[in-house]
Amino acid sequence: MDIATLGIDLAKSVFQLHGIDTNGVVVLQKKLRRGAVPNFLSKLEPCLIGMEACATSHHWAREIAALGHDVRLIPPAYVKP
């Protein structure tokens, strides 16, 4: 899997992941439980990860950045439903 950008929708127990390659083609759509996210992301090559800024996103940003990924938090006003 060659993922260039990964979007993560944070929730209470199930996270939605949406990955695209450099051409904008969807290469990943996955649901993961909270505990499986760090294990899954540790197996990926470093990429850009975007998440909506919320109460728990700062914690997750630190955890994911420690795995070598470039994490960007997006203000809620700019997130498309």
N, C-alpha and C positions, 0 to 999 in steps of 0.2 A: 504494500500500500504506500503510495507516494502522496502524503497529505501535506499541503502547503499551509492551509488555514483550517482551524478547527473551532467551531462554535459550541459552547457548552451552556445548556439551559439548566440552571441549578434549581433543585426542588428539595422537598424534605427527605425523600428516600430514593427516588429514581431520577437520574440525570439523563438528559437527552444530548447526544453528541451528533454533530453534523460536520463532516469534513469534506473539503474540496481540494482539488489539485491546482497546479499553477495555471491551468486553462479554464478554471471555473467549473469543471465537471464534478458532480457529486460522486465521491468515492466511498463515503461512509455515512450511514445513518444507523445509530445504535442507541439502545436504552441500557443503562448500567445502574446497578445499585450503588449506593454511596461508598461502600467498602471496596468495591471493585475498580473504582476510578483511578486511584494512584497506581495500582498494579497494571492496568491497561495502558495508562499514559507513560509508564516507565519503559514499556516495550516499543513505543513510537520514536521515530527520529525527531529531533527538536523541530518545532514548528511554531507558528503564530497561533495563539489561542485567545479568543475573545469571549468575555462573559459580561453579563449585565451586573453593574455595581449594585450590591445589596448588602445586607448585614453579614452574610456568611461568605461573600465573594472574596473579601480581603484575606480570609483564612485560606481559602482554596487557592488564591493567586500565589500566596507564599509557598504552599505545598507543591504546586505545579511548577513554579519557577525553580524550586530546588531540584527538580528533575531535568532541568536544562531547557525548558520551553520559554518562549517569549510571551508573557501574559499581558493582555490589555483589558482594562475594565472600561465598559461603555456606560455612559449615563443612561438611566432608565428612559429619559425623554427621546433618545435616539434609537432605542431598541424596537424593532418591528415585531408585532405579535405574530 
